[in-house]
């Protein structure tokens, strides 16, 4: 897992490591080596204690969506511009129209959102990203008139683990300090926070690989999911 760090000038996330900043062991100082390539890395396990500290607001943690075997357990989409409210609601409507359950989390800042699709078992990142790409395309065509300006990226952000990297991370929901101000919480399709976050999590529907494939087939009958490429200026 990754842990958020902050100083007066900037902030970010770094892999949680037992050897972080240990003299003559950690190679981060001066940018000598990336954490993912460090021969002395001893990454910490994600334990109940770590999760509890996140929930209490003592730390902020993130997870790496792409696993080392190029699979994933969830698909998330990030919306973070001015129109995020309309765009994320349109995305959820499009997903619901083809039977795909999507859960909305308002981001830490309260000025954006993540959508989450949880899988019953591990699926290939390539298949998950194809589903996400198709959903974005469907949203553009059926809901947002070919414009979804607040959409940023999918997690996982790669089909295959890049050599010497850990893939992109996404902050985990329900960070205790942020929930107090209405961020980092799950909301309904009207963007109203659920009163009981735990009941929601307990009842989450996990999508099977069969259902994922049939949903994708329904989306792409007359659509090319790769048409979403035009959204990214790069």
C-alpha positions in Angstrom: 0.0 0.0 0.0 1.0 3.6 -0.3 0.9 6.3 2.5 0.4 10.0 2.0 3.0 12.4 3.1 2.8 16.2 3.4 5.2 19.1 3.9 4.8 22.9 3.7 5.6 22.9 0.0 4.0 19.7 -1.5 2.4 16.4 -0.8 2.2 13.0 -2.4 2.2 9.2 -1.8 5.0 6.7 -1.4 5.1 3.0 -0.9 5.0 2.1 2.8 8.4 0.6 3.5 10.2 -0.6 6.7 13.5 0.9 5.4 12.2 4.3 4.4 14.8 7.0 5.2 17.1 4.4 7.0 20.6 5.8 6.6 22.8 4.0 4.0 19.9 1.7 3.2 17.1 3.9 1.7 18.0 5.2 -1.7 15.2 7.9 -1.9 17.3 10.7 -0.6 18.6 12.7 -3.5 16.5 10.6 -5.9 19.2 7.9 -6.1 16.7 5.1 -6.9 12.9 4.6 -7.2 11.2 2.7 -4.4 10.0 0.1 -6.9 13.6 -0.5 -8.0 15.3 -0.3 -4.7 17.2 -3.5 -3.8 16.6 -2.7 -0.1 12.9 -2.2 -0.2 10.9 -4.0 2.5 7.3 -3.1 1.7 4.9 -3.1 4.6 1.9 -5.4 4.6 -1.6 -3.9 4.6 -2.9 -4.9 8.0 -6.1 -4.4 10.0 -4.1 -1.9 12.2 -3.1 0.2 9.2 -6.7 0.2 7.9 -8.0 1.2 11.3 -5.6 4.1 11.5 -6.8 5.3 8.0 -10.4 5.0 9.1 -9.6 7.0 12.3 -8.0 9.7 10.2 -4.5 9.2 11.6 -3.0 8.4 8.2 -4.1 8.3 4.6 -3.4 5.3 2.5 -3.8 4.3 -1.1 -3.8 1.0 -3.0 -2.1 -0.1 -6.2 -4.9 -1.2 -8.5 -2.7 -3.3 -10.8 -1.5 -6.5 -9.3 1.8 -8.1 -10.2 0.1 -10.8 -12.4 -1.6 -8.0 -14.4 -5.0 -8.6 -12.8 -7.1 -6.4 -10.6 -10.0 -6.7 -8.2 -11.8 -3.4 -9.0 -12.1 -0.8 -11.7 -12.3 2.9 -10.7 -12.8 6.0 -12.8 -11.7 9.5 -11.7 -13.7 12.7 -12.3 -12.1 15.9 -11.0 -13.1 19.0 -13.0 -15.8 21.6 -12.7 -18.5 19.4 -14.3 -17.7 16.3 -12.2 -21.2 16.1 -10.7 -23.1 16.0 -14.0 -20.4 13.7 -15.6 -20.3 11.1 -12.8 -24.1 10.9 -12.7 -24.2 10.5 -16.4 -21.5 7.7 -16.2 -23.6 5.9 -13.5 -26.8 6.2 -15.6 -25.0 4.7 -18.6 -23.6 1.9 -16.5 -27.0 1.1 -14.9 -28.6 1.0 -18.4 -26.4 -2.0 -19.2 -26.8 -3.6 -15.8 -23.4 -2.7 -14.4 -23.4 -1.7 -10.6 -21.3 1.3 -9.9 -20.6 3.0 -6.6 -19.7 6.7 -6.2 -17.2 8.0 -3.7 -16.8 11.8 -3.3 -13.1 12.5 -3.3 -11.0 13.7 -0.3 -11.4 17.3 -1.4 -15.1 17.1 -2.0 -14.4 18.6 -5.5 -14.4 15.4 -7.5 -15.4 11.7 -7.4 -14.3 8.2 -7.9 -16.6 5.5 -9.3 -15.9 1.9 -8.2 -16.8 -1.4 -9.8 -15.9 -4.4 -7.6 -15.2 -7.8 -9.1 -16.1 -11.2 -7.7 -12.7 -12.6 -8.6 -9.5 -11.2 -10.0 -9.9 -10.2 -13.7 -7.2 -9.2 -16.2 -6.5 -5.5 -16.1 -6.9 -5.4 -19.9 -10.5 -6.7 -19.6 -11.4 -4.3 -16.8 -10.0 -1.3 -18.7 -11.9 -2.4 -21.8 -15.0 -2.4 -19.8 -14.2 1.1 -18.4 -13.4 2.5 -21.8 -16.6 1.1 -23.2 -18.6 2.7 -20.4 -17.0 6.1 -20.9 -17.8 5.9 -24.6 -21.4 4.8 -23.9 -21.7 7.8 -21.5 -20.5 10.2 -24.1 -22.8 8.9 -26.8 -26.0 8.4 -24.8 -25.7 11.0 -22.0 -23.2 13.8 -22.5 -23.3 14.6 -26.2 -19.7 13.5 -26.9 -18.3 15.5 -24.0 -17.1 14.2 -20.6 -14.6 16.9 -19.7 -14.1 16.0 -16.0 -13.2 12.4 -16.7 -9.5 11.9 -16.0 -8.4 8.3 -16.0 -9.1 4.7 -15.1 -7.6 2.6 -12.3 -5.8 0.4 -13.1 -4.1 2.8 -15.5 -2.2 0.1 -17.3 -2.9 -3.3 -18.9 0.5 -4.6 -18.0 2.7 -3.8 -15.0 5.5 -1.5 -16.3 9.0 -2.8 -15.7 10.4 -1.5 -12.5 7.1 0.2 -11.4 4.2 -0.5 -9.1 1.5 1.0 -11.3 -0.8 3.9 -10.4 -2.3 4.2 -7.0 -5.7 5.5 -5.8 -6.5 6.8 -2.4 -8.8 4.6 -0.4 -12.2 5.8 0.8 -13.4 6.6 4.3 -10.3 8.5 5.6 -11.6 9.5 9.0 -10.5 13.2 9.0 -11.9 13.8 5.5 -15.2 12.1 6.2 -15.9 14.7 8.9 -16.1 17.4 6.1 -18.1 15.2 3.7 -15.2 13.9 1.6 -14.0 10.4 1.1 -17.5 8.9 1.5 -19.8 6.9 -0.6 -22.9 8.7 -2.0 -26.1 7.7 -3.8 -26.9 8.5 -7.4 -28.1 12.0 -6.3 -24.7 12.5 -4.6 -26.2 12.4 -1.1 -24.0 10.5 1.4 -25.2 7.2 2.7 -26.2 7.4 6.3 -24.7 4.0 7.0 -21.4 3.6 5.1 -20.8 0.1 6.6 -24.2 -1.2 5.5 -23.5 -0.1 2.0 -20.1 -1.8 2.0 -21.6 -5.0 3.4 -24.2 -5.1 0.6 -21.9 -4.3 -2.3 -22.5 -6.4 -5.4 -19.4 -7.9 -6.8 -19.4 -8.4 -10.6 -18.6 -11.9 -12.0 -16.3 -12.2 -15.0 -19.3 -13.7 -17.0 -21.5 -10.7 -16.2 -18.6 -8.3 -17.0 -18.2 -9.9 -20.5 -21.9 -9.9 -21.2 -22.2 -6.3 -20.2 -19.3 -5.4 -22.5 -21.0 -7.3 -25.4 -24.2 -5.3 -24.9 -22.2 -2.0 -25.0 -20.1 -2.7 -28.1 -22.8 -4.2 -30.3 -22.8 -1.0 -32.4 -20.0 1.0 -30.7 -16.3 0.9 -30.9 -15.0 1.3 -27.3 -11.7 2.8 -28.6 -13.6 5.9 -29.7 -12.9 7.2 -26.2 -9.3 8.0 -27.3 -10.4 11.4 -28.5 -11.1 12.5 -24.9 -7.4 12.4 -24.1 -5.5 15.3 -25.8 -2.2 13.4 -25.3 
